[in-house]
Amino acid sequence: MAIKVNLESIKIPVEIGDLKYEIDVTDDKYEGFIKNFNIFLSKIEKLDENDAENVVLLKTMVKAVYDELLGLSAFDEVYAKMPNIAFVSNVLINVVTQLMEEMDDTVTPKNKMKTAVKKTVKKK
């Protein structure tokens, strides 16, 4: 008898309105994205939202994050449907928050199970 295990997709589907994307969550892509996203967050904290140049810079930075996470032209597609950088930024934060929750849910139960299996095996 053979043990058969189905492989799960390493892409997480994302829908923003009627737009559909997939996030590649291979270890390298996900870790790289989280690192870059944290750099992005530290940079936007320093921006003055009343300065017009900073609004343009914010738009450029948000576009880079969208395109890294969801693919080239993702920002342009979302911005075309919702032409307000504050709203588009909030959507991005929402997607990243849900992505992190999904990754935690995916990884955490398996780690708990591995720990439980190890404890059970040690008892025998």
Secondary structure as a PSIPRED ss2 file (coil, helix, strand):
# PSIPRED VFORMAT (PSIPRED V4.0)

   1 M C   1.000  0.000  0.000
   2 A C   1.000  0.000  0.000
   3 I C   1.000  0.000  0.000
   4 K C   1.000  0.000  0.000
   5 V C   1.000  0.000  0.000
   6 N C   1.000  0.000  0.000
   7 L C   1.000  0.000  0.000
   8 E C   1.000  0.000  0.000
   9 S C   1.000  0.000  0.000
  10 I C   1.000  0.000  0.000
  11 K E   0.000  0.000  1.000
  12 I E   0.000  0.000  1.000
  13 P E   0.000  0.000  1.000
  14 V E   0.000  0.000  1.000
  15 E E   0.000  0.000  1.000
  16 I E   0.000  0.000  1.000
  17 G C   1.000  0.000  0.000
  18 D C   1.000  0.000  0.000
  19 L E   0.000  0.000  1.000
  20 K E   0.000  0.000  1.000
  21 Y E   0.000  0.000  1.000
  22 E E   0.000  0.000  1.000
  23 I E   0.000  0.000  1.000
  24 D E   0.000  0.000  1.000
  25 V C   1.000  0.000  0.000
  26 T C   1.000  0.000  0.000
  27 D H   0.000  1.000  0.000
  28 D H   0.000  1.000  0.000
  29 K H   0.000  1.000  0.000
  30 Y H   0.000  1.000  0.000
  31 E H   0.000  1.000  0.000
  32 G H   0.000  1.000  0.000
  33 F H   0.000  1.000  0.000
  34 I H   0.000  1.000  0.000
  35 K H   0.000  1.000  0.000
  36 N H   0.000  1.000  0.000
  37 F H   0.000  1.000  0.000
  38 N H   0.000  1.000  0.000
  39 I H   0.000  1.000  0.000
  40 F H   0.000  1.000  0.000
  41 L H   0.000  1.000  0.000
  42 S H   0.000  1.000  0.000
  43 K H   0.000  1.000  0.000
  44 I H   0.000  1.000  0.000
  45 E H   0.000  1.000  0.000
  46 K C   1.000  0.000  0.000
  47 L C   1.000  0.000  0.000
  48 D C   1.000  0.000  0.000
  49 E C   1.000  0.000  0.000
  50 N C   1.000  0.000  0.000
  51 D C   1.000  0.000  0.000
  52 A H   0.000  1.000  0.000
  53 E H   0.000  1.000  0.000
  54 N H   0.000  1.000  0.000
  55 V H   0.000  1.000  0.000
  56 V H   0.000  1.000  0.000
  57 L H   0.000  1.000  0.000
  58 L H   0.000  1.000  0.000
  59 K H   0.000  1.000  0.000
  60 T H   0.000  1.000  0.000
  61 M H   0.000  1.000  0.000
  62 V H   0.000  1.000  0.000
  63 K H   0.000  1.000  0.000
  64 A H   0.000  1.000  0.000
  65 V H   0.000  1.000  0.000
  66 Y H   0.000  1.000  0.000
  67 D H   0.000  1.000  0.000
  68 E H   0.000  1.000  0.000
  69 L H   0.000  1.000  0.000
  70 L H   0.000  1.000  0.000
  71 G C   1.000  0.000  0.000
  72 L C   1.000  0.000  0.000
  73 S C   1.000  0.000  0.000
  74 A H   0.000  1.000  0.000
  75 F H   0.000  1.000  0.000
  76 D H   0.000  1.000  0.000
  77 E H   0.000  1.000  0.000
  78 V H   0.000  1.000  0.000
  79 Y H   0.000  1.000  0.000
  80 A H   0.000  1.000  0.000
  81 K H   0.000  1.000  0.000
  82 M C   1.000  0.000  0.000
  83 P C   1.000  0.000  0.000
  84 N C   1.000  0.000  0.000
  85 I H   0.000  1.000  0.000
  86 A H   0.000  1.000  0.000
  87 F H   0.000  1.000  0.000
  88 V H   0.000  1.000  0.000
  89 S H   0.000  1.000  0.000
  90 N H   0.000  1.000  0.000
  91 V H   0.000  1.000  0.000
  92 L H   0.000  1.000  0.000
  93 I H   0.000  1.000  0.000
  94 N H   0.000  1.000  0.000
  95 V H   0.000  1.000  0.000
  96 V H   0.000  1.000  0.000
  97 T H   0.000  1.000  0.000
  98 Q H   0.000  1.000  0.000
  99 L H   0.000  1.000  0.000
 100 M H   0.000  1.000  0.000
 101 E H   0.000  1.000  0.000
 102 E H   0.000  1.000  0.000
 103 M H   0.000  1.000  0.000
 104 D H   0.000  1.000  0.000
 105 D H   0.000  1.000  0.000
 106 T H   0.000  1.000  0.000
 107 V H   0.000  1.000  0.000
 108 T H   0.000  1.000  0.000
 109 P H   0.000  1.000  0.000
 110 K H   0.000  1.000  0.000
 111 N H   0.000  1.000  0.000
 112 K H   0.000  1.000  0.000
 113 M H   0.000  1.000  0.000
 114 K H   0.000  1.000  0.000
 115 T H   0.000  1.000  0.000
 116 A H   0.000  1.000  0.000
 117 V H   0.000  1.000  0.000
 118 K H   0.000  1.000  0.000
 119 K H   0.000  1.000  0.000
 120 T H   0.000  1.000  0.000
 121 V H   0.000  1.000  0.000
 122 K H   0.000  1.000  0.000
 123 K H   0.000  1.000  0.000
 124 K C   1.000  0.000  0.000
